[in-house]
Amino acid sequence: MRGQAGFWDIDERYVRLSEAGDPLEKLNALVPWEVFRKPLAKALKRSDGAKGGRPPYDPVMMFKIMILQALYGLSDDQAEFQIQDRLSFMRFLALGLGDRVPDAKTIWLFREHLAQAKAVENLFARFDKHLAKAGYLAMGGQIVDATIVAAPKQRNTDAEKADIKAGKVPDAWKEKPAKLRQKDLDARWTVKFSKAKVAEDGKTKQRDIAIPVFGYKNHASIDRRHGFIRGWNVTSASAYDGAQLRNVLNRGNTGSTVWADTAYRSKTNEEWLEKNGYVSDIHHKKPKGRPMSEATSRANGRRSKIRAFVEHVFAQQKSRMGLFVRTIGIGRARTKIGMANLAYNLTRFVWHQGRTAPA
C-alpha cells in the first residue's frame, strides 16, 4: 500500500539514527548487559508460565527500561509512551514494531520487586566489578559529597508533622489506609543555602538565600582517577552529611586521600579516618570570631578545585537526567536514586571507552 512504511524503511531510519550518533546505540554496544542477569534472577520471583497467561518479559530488557527512565527522567507512563513512540528506544530494547511493549503497571511492578529485594545494591556492585575487570580500578583517592533529591511535597497539619518527626503514624491515618499509602513518612524538610553573588559594585553585601526543600539525600563518593561513583547511601534530606562519611567511602580505592567540604570535618571523622588508614584533605572551617588565615584559605581553594568534580556528577543527574523521586518511602527512593547512580556510571563507562577506542 502506498505511503505505508515497510521493513526497508525502518532499516533506513535505523541507519540514519546511527549516522546521527544515537547515544543509546553506543550504550547498548559497550555495556555487557548480561552481567546483570544473575542478580536480577535472584531478586525476581519469576513465573514458569505453568498457570497460563502471558510469558514474563525478559528481566534484562525490563532492567534496561529502568535505565532509560533514569537517563531521561521518565515516569512509568512516560516510559511506556516513549518506548512505543521512539525508534531509538525500541532498538535499545531489541523490540520490533510488532512486539509487545510493557505497560506502565508492568514497569511499576518490576521496580517494586527490585525495591522489595533491595536489589539495586547488588546490581551496582556487579557493574563495579566489571569496571575493575575492564581496568577502571578505584584510584587516586575519593571525593565525598551529598545532594538533595526533591520529592513531592506533603500537605500535613502541624500535629501530623510532629508525629512523623517523632517516628509515629498519625492516628487519623491509621483508619484511612488509602490515605496512608499516599503519605511519605521518610522524606523530610531541610533548608538549602544558595550563596549570594557578589554585587556588581563589589561593595554591597548580599545575603545568602535559604530555600526549603522536601525529599531525600544522595550521599556519594567518586574515585578521583576515573570519576565513577564507588559508594553511595540514601537518607532523608535532613540527615547530617558528616555522619554518612564512613558509609560511602570505598575501601577498595588504591589512594588513601579523602576530599570533602566542611560538613564532613569533625573530631570524630578525623579520628576515624586516621584509624582506618585514610588521609584527610577535608576543608577547614573558619575559626569562630577570627578571620581564616591566608594559608588555610589557599589550601581550601586547592581542595575546592578537586571537590568540584563530584558536583559535576550531581549536576548531570539533576539537569540532564532529571533526577526526582516520584515514589513513596525511602525503600523506593533508594531504588530510584541507586538506579540514577548506576546509570551515571554506565554513561561514564561509555565516555571512557570512547576515549580509549582506536581511531
Buried (B, 14 or more C-beta within 10 A) or exposed (E): EEEEEEEEEBEEBBEEBEEEEBEBBBBBEBBEBEBBBEBBEEBBEEEEEEEEEEEBBEBBBBBBBBBBBBBBBBBBEBBBBBBEEBBBBBBBBEBEEEEEBBBBEBBBBBBBBBBEBEBBBBBBEBBBEBBEEBEBBBBBBBBBBBBBBBBBEBEBEEEBEEBBEEEEEBEEBEEEEEEBEEBBBBBBBBEEEEEEEEEEEEEEEEEEEEEEBBBBBBBBBBBBBBBBBBBBBBBBBBBEBBBBBBEBBBEEBEBBBBBBBBBBBBEEBBEBBEEEEBEBBBBBBBEEEEEBEEEBEEBBEEBEEBBEBBBEBBEBBBEEBBBBBEBBBBBBBBBBBBBBBBBBBBBBBBEBBEEEEEE
